[in-house]
């Protein structure tokens, strides 16, 4: 008897052990996901759900967060600071700020708060203004008197064209060059010394400003702006108004340097309300001058939208002018101090078009961005600061807070997507994301933890606002998406704080003393992913006959797997619920005949997907053969 030869059945099998991340492009593979929520690459090559977060406390109206030895939060008009050391007392200040979005930067122990122009000292919990303005008024006149380099003022006993022949010891005499203009600056003030038996010349090249409370908020070597003093109109000199250095600050007294000039130099000027009254140095002559408005003494601070700290200076710019500012070395209260030394403030105007969109520090450079330009400043002191410009993809509008340095590389959101900059040229890091989902942003905020770049983006479409939290593993180049909990973020390097609009969270409680068993830790996390299409890379005479998912699930986890054939509706293939013990699950799936297939996995809890095994069978007509 002869038996016919039946074709043997041969199946091919392949196993996916390395899972990628989010890929919203046409090139999404079977090991990647066109949609995914709350997964992480922390267990790569396996795919795990993200760690549970921990709720710390309620917080409302957060306008800014910053980490410097502790967590500073700006909530409405209030400020709170919680030190990292649990033994230190937290600080809380109420109704000390304006209500609005803040730009924050740290230098030393201080956190600067803009646009309020305030500095919070983390060492003592004090809040002080960066700038200061003193204004003369009817009850607080400003008196201006020429003095010597030690701040001493003089009253003359006599004046004349020639020195008197019978001087007394210590007598003050003003030798003039014109009897009709005796108080002119070309006169010489002299003091007689009986021990030396001669007249000693006194140089009055400083001016003493005096008023009750004038010294409050000012320090020696501050640079201040004097305005509307009336000194020029009164003939005491034209250079008193303008930028001045405070050489000494005492109770009710400030001393500045002046150049002797004018017909009424030797005298005293009192500025009160809308008038200035000049009195000669001997008190015999006086004149009154009408003026508009009061006199002011101001330590100015520029309006800054974007801030960064580099080499013990705070650098900043704003979106309204093409000027980059740097404060005095180590002193963020002085921004217009130009004394021709290495500690001077610095300012430079740039020639590029458009508004500034962000600022950051990386690789020892102070970086300032526009949407299509990167300005790089470097140098050790103002005399050798250099500015270079590079036309490239810069920071997108409204994305200043997307700037974040991770492992010596700067990441930020541009109009073309997320970029990475390591000192040369920006490189696109978001090729796997849909570029339309990163455009036309109303807001972007970033943070970092363990080499992962957290990017919160908000888009406005008509009256509808949508937000996403994207997470980029900078070491593996993998994108994931998490549920939004990130309208504000601040990181310590070992922990990331997130604010979801009503509560403050930490990203990874495993890094804290209480771990995942601490109070406030999420119990169940909703997760889901949709795979890329299966079958598009197989030949036409093969079909996917079997899928097996191998995963680990934490206690009380639920899992559901659904399949979509040829772009059709989702059909639930299998679902499991885990008991009180951690389990290893094997989920076999036998799909029906199809051209292409997508897989959706969703559930609540914690899982780790270890492998996905695909079995392909050959098909020719109605006969399965190998």
C-alpha positions in Angstrom: 0.0 0.0 0.0 1.2 3.5 -0.8 0.3 6.4 1.4 0.3 9.9 0.1 2.9 12.4 1.4 1.1 15.0 3.5 2.8 18.4 3.8 4.4 18.9 7.2 3.3 21.8 9.4 6.1 24.1 10.3 5.7 27.1 12.5 8.2 29.9 13.1 8.5 31.5 16.4 10.1 34.8 17.5 10.3 36.4 21.0 10.4 40.1 21.9 12.5 40.6 25.0 13.5 44.3 24.5 10.6 46.8 24.6 11.0 50.3 23.4 8.7 53.2 24.3 6.3 55.6 22.7 6.5 56.0 19.0 3.8 58.1 17.4 5.2 57.9 13.9 4.4 55.6 11.0 7.6 53.6 11.8 6.2 52.3 15.1 7.3 48.6 15.5 5.8 45.7 17.3 8.1 46.3 20.3 7.0 50.0 20.5 3.7 51.7 21.3 1.7 54.2 19.4 -0.1 55.0 22.7 1.1 54.3 26.2 0.4 55.6 29.7 2.2 55.1 33.0 5.0 52.8 31.8 8.7 53.2 32.4 12.0 52.1 31.0 13.5 51.7 34.6 13.6 47.8 34.1 14.8 47.9 30.5 14.8 45.7 28.4 11.6 44.6 30.2 8.6 47.0 30.3 7.4 48.1 33.7 4.8 50.4 35.0 6.1 53.6 36.6 6.8 53.7 40.3 3.9 54.9 42.4 4.0 58.5 43.5 3.5 59.8 47.0 1.2 62.6 48.0 2.9 64.9 50.5 0.3 67.6 51.2 -2.3 69.8 49.7 -1.2 73.0 47.9 -3.2 75.5 45.9 -2.3 78.3 43.5 1.3 77.3 43.1 3.1 79.9 40.9 6.6 78.5 41.2 8.8 75.9 42.9 12.5 75.8 43.5 14.9 73.5 45.3 17.9 74.9 47.2 18.6 73.1 50.4 14.9 72.6 50.7 11.7 73.2 48.7 10.5 76.7 48.2 6.9 77.1 47.0 5.1 80.2 45.9 1.4 79.7 46.5 -0.6 82.8 45.5 0.8 85.7 47.5 2.3 83.4 50.1 5.7 81.7 50.3 6.7 78.5 52.1 10.1 76.9 52.5 10.6 73.3 53.7 14.3 72.4 54.5 15.6 69.0 53.4 16.9 68.5 57.0 13.9 67.5 59.0 15.5 69.0 62.1 15.2 72.5 60.7 12.1 74.6 61.1 10.1 75.4 57.9 9.4 79.0 57.0 6.0 80.5 56.0 5.5 84.1 54.9 2.0 85.3 54.0 0.9 88.1 51.7 4.5 89.0 50.7 4.3 88.4 46.9 2.2 89.4 43.9 -0.1 86.6 42.6 1.3 85.4 39.2 3.8 83.1 37.6 7.4 83.4 39.0 10.9 83.1 37.6 13.2 81.6 40.2 17.0 81.2 40.4 19.4 80.4 43.2 22.7 81.9 44.1 24.5 81.0 47.3 21.9 80.6 50.0 19.4 82.9 48.3 16.5 82.2 45.9 15.7 85.2 43.7 12.0 85.8 42.9 11.0 87.7 39.7 9.1 89.8 38.7 8.8 90.7 42.4 12.6 91.3 42.6 12.9 89.7 46.0 15.5 87.4 47.6 14.6 84.7 50.0 17.5 83.6 52.2 17.3 79.9 53.0 19.8 80.3 55.9 17.6 82.6 58.0 14.2 82.6 56.3 14.3 86.3 55.5 12.8 87.9 52.5 14.5 91.1 51.3 14.1 93.4 48.2 16.8 93.3 45.6 16.2 96.9 44.7 15.6 99.8 46.9 14.0 103.3 46.4 14.1 106.2 48.8 12.0 109.3 48.0 12.2 112.7 49.6 8.9 114.1 50.9 7.5 117.0 52.9 8.3 115.3 56.2 11.6 113.7 55.0 13.9 116.2 53.3 17.2 115.2 51.7 20.2 117.3 52.6 23.3 117.2 50.3 26.6 118.7 51.6 30.1 118.5 50.0 32.5 116.6 52.3 36.0 115.1 52.3 36.9 111.5 51.7 36.1 110.6 55.3 32.7 112.2 55.2 33.5 115.3 57.2 31.7 118.5 56.4 32.9 122.0 57.0 31.7 125.5 57.8 34.0 128.4 57.0 34.9 131.1 59.5 36.0 133.6 56.8 36.4 133.8 53.1 38.4 136.1 50.8 40.8 136.5 48.0 43.8 136.1 50.3 44.5 134.1 53.4 44.1 136.1 56.7 47.2 137.1 58.6 45.9 136.2 62.1 44.5 132.7 61.8 43.5 130.6 64.8 44.3 127.0 65.1 41.7 124.9 63.2 40.2 127.9 61.5 38.5 127.1 58.2 39.0 129.6 55.4 37.7 129.6 51.9 40.1 131.2 49.5 38.1 132.4 46.5 39.1 133.5 43.0 36.2 136.0 42.5 34.6 138.1 45.2 31.4 138.3 43.2 31.2 134.4 43.0 32.7 133.3 46.3 31.0 129.9 46.4 32.3 128.8 43.0 34.0 125.4 42.8 37.4 126.9 41.9 37.8 128.2 45.4 40.1 126.4 47.8 39.1 125.3 51.3 41.9 125.5 53.8 42.3 124.7 57.5 45.0 126.4 59.5 47.4 124.2 61.6 49.2 126.0 64.4 51.6 123.1 64.8 52.6 123.2 61.2 52.3 127.0 61.0 50.6 126.8 57.6 47.3 126.4 55.8 46.4 122.9 54.7 44.2 122.4 51.7 41.1 120.3 52.1 39.6 118.6 49.0 35.8 118.2 49.0 35.4 115.5 46.4 32.6 113.6 48.1 29.0 114.5 48.9 27.2 113.5 52.1 23.5 112.7 51.7 21.5 112.8 54.9 17.9 112.1 55.9 16.2 110.1 58.6 16.1 106.4 57.6 18.0 107.1 54.4 20.4 104.2 55.0 17.7 101.5 55.3 18.1 98.9 52.5 21.4 100.2 51.2 24.9 98.8 51.8 28.4 100.2 51.2 29.6 99.8 47.6 26.1 99.7 46.3 25.6 101.5 43.0 22.5 103.7 43.2 20.8 106.2 40.9 20.2 109.7 42.2 17.6 111.6 40.3 15.9 115.0 40.5 18.3 116.2 43.3 18.3 119.8 42.0 22.1 120.0 42.3 22.6 121.0 38.7 19.9 123.7 38.8 21.3 125.0 42.1 24.8 125.2 40.7 26.3 122.5 42.9 27.4 120.3 40.1 25.9 118.3 37.2 27.3 114.9 38.1 25.4 114.3 41.3 22.4 113.0 39.4 23.0 109.6 37.8 24.9 106.5 38.8 26.8 106.8 42.1 28.7 104.4 44.3 28.0 104.4 48.0 31.4 104.7 49.7 29.9 104.6 53.2 26.5 103.9 54.7 25.8 105.0 58.3 22.6 105.8 60.2 20.8 108.4 58.1 23.9 109.0 55.9 25.2 108.0 52.5 28.4 109.2 51.0 29.1 109.4 47.3 31.9 110.8 45.1 31.5 114.0 43.1 33.5 116.4 40.9 33.7 119.9 42.3 31.9 122.2 39.8 29.3 125.0 39.7 28.9 128.5 41.0 27.3 127.3 44.2 29.5 124.3 45.0 30.5 125.5 48.5 27.2 125.2 50.3 24.4 122.9 51.4 21.3 121.9 49.4 18.1 120.7 51.0 15.6 118.9 48.8 12.1 118.9 50.2 8.9 118.3 48.2 8.9 120.4 45.0 11.6 122.8 46.1 15.4 122.9 46.6 16.9 125.4 49.0 20.6 126.1 48.8 22.6 127.7 51.7 26.2 128.9 51.4 28.9 127.2 53.4 29.0 130.1 55.9 25.2 130.4 56.1 25.2 134.0 54.9 23.5 133.4 51.5 20.6 131.2 50.3 18.5 130.6 47.3 15.4 128.6 46.5 14.7 126.7 43.3 11.3 125.2 42.2 11.5 121.6 40.9 9.0 119.0 39.7 8.6 116.0 41.9 10.7 114.6 44.7 14.3 113.5 44.8 15.0 109.7 44.7 17.8 107.4 45.6 17.3 104.1 43.9 19.3 100.8 43.6 17.9 99.6 40.3 17.2 96.1 39.2 16.2 95.4 35.6 13.0 93.7 34.6 13.9 90.1 33.9 11.8 87.3 32.5 14.5 84.6 32.2 17.2 83.9 34.8 20.2 81.6 35.2 23.2 81.5 37.5 26.7 81.1 36.2 30.1 81.6 37.8 28.7 83.3 40.9 26.6 85.8 38.9 22.9 85.8 38.1 22.3 86.4 34.4 19.0 87.5 32.9 17.1 88.9 30.0 13.5 89.7 29.2 11.2 89.3 26.2 10.9 93.1 25.5 14.5 94.2 24.9 17.6 92.8 23.3 19.8 93.2 26.4 21.5 90.5 28.5 22.3 91.5 32.0 24.7 90.1 34.7 24.7 91.2 38.3 27.8 92.2 40.2 30.0 89.3 41.2 28.3 87.5 44.0 25.8 90.3 44.6 22.4 90.0 43.0 21.3 93.4 44.4 23.7 95.3 42.1 23.1 95.3 38.4 24.5 98.6 37.3 27.9 98.7 39.1 30.6 99.7 36.7 33.8 100.5 38.5 36.3 99.0 36.1 37.1 95.9 38.1 36.6 92.2 37.8 33.5 92.3 40.1 31.6 94.7 37.8 28.1 94.2 36.6 27.7 93.5 32.9 25.3 94.2 30.1 25.4 93.6 26.4 23.0 94.3 23.6 22.5 91.5 21.0 21.7 92.1 17.4 19.6 89.1 16.6 15.9 89.5 15.7 13.0 88.4 17.9 12.3 88.1 21.6 14.3 86.1 24.1 12.5 82.8 25.0 14.7 81.3 27.7 18.0 81.2 29.6 20.1 78.4 31.1 23.6 77.4 32.2 25.5 74.4 30.8 29.1 73.4 30.3 30.2 76.6 32.0 28.4 78.9 29.5 25.5 81.3 30.2 23.1 80.5 27.4 20.3 82.8 26.1 17.8 81.5 23.6 15.4 82.9 21.0 13.2 80.7 18.8 15.9 80.5 16.2 19.1 81.7 17.9 21.4 80.6 20.7 23.6 83.3 22.3 26.5 81.9 24.3 28.4 84.0 26.9 31.7 83.0 28.4 34.7 84.5 30.1 36.1 85.1 33.6 35.4 88.8 34.1 33.6 91.6 32.3 36.6 92.8 30.4 37.0 89.5 28.7 33.4 88.3 28.4 32.6 87.2 24.9 29.3 86.7 23.2 28.9 84.2 20.3 25.7 83.6 18.4 24.5 80.5 16.6 21.5 80.3 14.3 19.8 77.0 15.3 16.6 75.6 16.7 16.2 77.6 20.0 13.6 77.5 22.7 10.0 77.8 21.6 7.8 80.6 22.9 6.3 79.8 26.3 8.8 77.0 26.8 11.4 78.7 28.9 10.8 76.2 31.8 11.4 73.3 29.5 15.2 73.9 29.8 16.8 71.2 32.0 20.4 70.0 32.3 20.8 66.2 32.7 24.2 64.5 32.8 26.0 67.5 31.2 23.5 67.8 28.4 20.9 70.5 28.1 17.4 69.5 27.0 14.7 71.9 25.9 11.6 72.2 23.7 11.9 74.0 20.4 9.4 74.7 17.6 10.7 71.5 15.9 10.5 69.3 19.0 12.7 68.4 22.0 16.4 69.2 21.5 19.6 68.1 23.3 22.6 70.4 23.4 26.0 69.2 24.6 28.1 72.2 23.7 28.1 71.9 19.9 24.9 71.9 17.8 21.4 71.0 19.1 20.2 67.5 18.1 16.6 66.5 17.9 15.6 64.0 20.6 11.9 63.7 19.9 11.9 62.0 16.4 9.6 59.3 17.8 6.9 61.9 18.8 4.3 63.5 16.7 5.6 67.0 16.1 2.1 68.5 15.9 1.6 67.5 19.5 4.5 69.6 20.5 3.6 72.7 18.6 1.6 75.8 19.5 2.2 75.4 23.3 0.7 77.7 25.9 3.1 76.3 28.6 5.9 73.9 29.1 7.6 72.8 32.4 10.4 70.3 32.9 12.2 68.4 35.6 14.7 65.5 35.9 15.2 62.4 38.0 17.7 59.6 37.6 18.6 60.5 34.0 15.0 61.0 32.9 13.7 64.2 31.4 10.1 65.0 32.5 8.4 67.4 30.2 4.9 68.8 30.9 3.3 70.5 27.9 0.0 72.3 27.7 -1.8 73.2 24.4 -4.7 75.4 23.8 -7.2 74.4 21.1 -10.0 77.0 21.1 -11.4 77.0 24.6 -10.2 73.5 25.3 -6.8 73.0 27.1 -5.0 69.7 26.9 -1.9 68.6 28.9 0.6 65.7 28.6 3.5 64.5 30.8 6.2 63.0 28.6 9.3 61.2 30.1 12.5 60.7 28.1 15.1 58.2 29.2 18.2 60.1 28.2 20.5 57.0 28.5 18.4 54.7 26.3 16.6 57.2 24.1 13.1 55.9 25.1 10.0 58.1 25.4 7.1 57.3 27.8 4.0 59.1 28.9 2.6 59.4 32.4 -0.7 60.8 33.7 -0.5 64.5 34.3 0.7 65.5 37.7 3.2 68.2 36.7 1.9 71.8 36.3 4.9 72.7 38.4 8.1 70.7 39.0 11.3 71.0 41.1 14.1 68.5 41.6 16.8 67.9 44.2 18.8 65.4 42.0 17.6 62.6 44.2 13.9 63.4 44.1 11.4 65.1 41.9 8.5 67.2 43.3 5.4 67.6 41.2 2.2 69.7 41.7 -1.0 68.4 40.0 -3.1 71.6 40.6 -4.2 70.8 44.1 -1.6 68.4 45.8 2.2 68.2 46.0 3.7 64.8 45.1 7.1 63.1 44.9 7.9 61.0 41.9 9.6 58.1 43.6 8.9 57.4 47.3 11.4 54.5 47.1 14.1 57.1 47.5 12.7 58.3 50.8 13.0 56.8 54.3 9.5 55.4 54.3 9.7 53.8 50.9 6.6 52.6 49.1 4.9 51.8 52.4 4.7 55.4 53.5 1.4 57.2 54.0 0.1 58.8 50.8 1.6 56.4 48.3 -0.6 55.5 45.3 -2.1 52.1 45.7 -3.2 51.3 42.1 -1.9 52.9 39.0 -4.0 52.8 35.8 -1.8 51.7 32.9 -2.3 51.0 29.2 -0.5 50.6 25.9 -1.4 50.0 22.3 1.3 48.2 20.3 2.5 48.9 16.8 0.9 46.8 14.1 1.8 43.1 13.8 2.0 41.5 10.4 3.1 44.4 8.2 6.7 43.0 8.0 5.7 39.4 7.2 5.3 37.8 3.8 1.8 37.3 2.4 1.9 33.5 2.9 2.3 33.7 6.7 0.0 34.7 9.4 0.2 35.3 13.2 -1.4 32.2 14.8 -0.5 32.7 18.4 0.7 35.3 20.9 2.0 34.6 24.4 2.6 37.4 26.9 4.8 36.7 29.9 4.6 39.2 32.7 4.9 39.6 36.5 2.1 41.3 38.4 2.0 42.8 41.9 -0.7 41.8 44.3 -4.3 42.9 43.5 -3.4 43.9 39.9 -5.9 43.6 37.1 -4.9 43.0 33.5 -6.9 43.0 30.3 -5.6 42.3 26.8 -7.6 43.2 23.7 -6.9 42.8 20.0 -7.9 44.9 17.0 -7.9 43.1 13.6 -7.1 45.2 10.4 -8.0 48.5 12.2 -11.3 47.2 13.5 -12.9 47.5 16.9 -11.2 46.2 20.1 -12.1 42.7 21.2 -11.2 41.5 24.6 -9.0 38.4 24.4 -8.1 37.7 28.0 -8.3 39.3 31.4 -6.8 38.4 34.8 -7.0 39.5 38.4 -4.1 38.8 40.7 -4.7 37.8 44.3 -2.8 38.9 47.4 0.5 37.4 46.2 2.8 38.5 43.4 2.3 36.3 40.4 3.9 35.4 37.1 1.3 35.3 34.4 1.4 33.6 31.0 -1.3 35.0 28.8 -1.8 32.9 25.5 -3.7 34.6 22.7 -5.0 32.9 19.6 -6.0 35.5 17.1 -8.2 34.9 14.1 -6.9 35.2 10.6 -6.0 38.8 9.8 -3.7 40.9 7.7 -2.6 43.2 10.5 -3.2 43.2 14.2 -2.8 45.6 17.2 -2.5 44.6 20.8 -3.9 46.7 23.7 -3.0 45.9 27.3 -4.5 47.9 30.2 -5.2 47.5 33.8 -4.6 48.8 37.3 -1.7 48.0 39.6 2.0 47.2 38.9 3.3 44.9 36.1 6.5 44.0 34.4 6.2 42.7 30.8 9.1 40.2 30.3 8.5 38.9 26.8 6.1 38.6 24.0 6.3 35.4 21.9 4.9 35.4 18.3 4.1 32.1 16.4 3.7 32.4 12.7 2.1 29.7 10.5 2.4 29.5 6.7 -0.7 29.5 4.6 -1.3 28.6 0.9 -4.8 28.7 -0.1 -6.8 26.7 2.5 -3.9 24.5 3.4 -1.5 25.1 6.2 2.0 23.8 5.3 5.6 24.2 6.2 
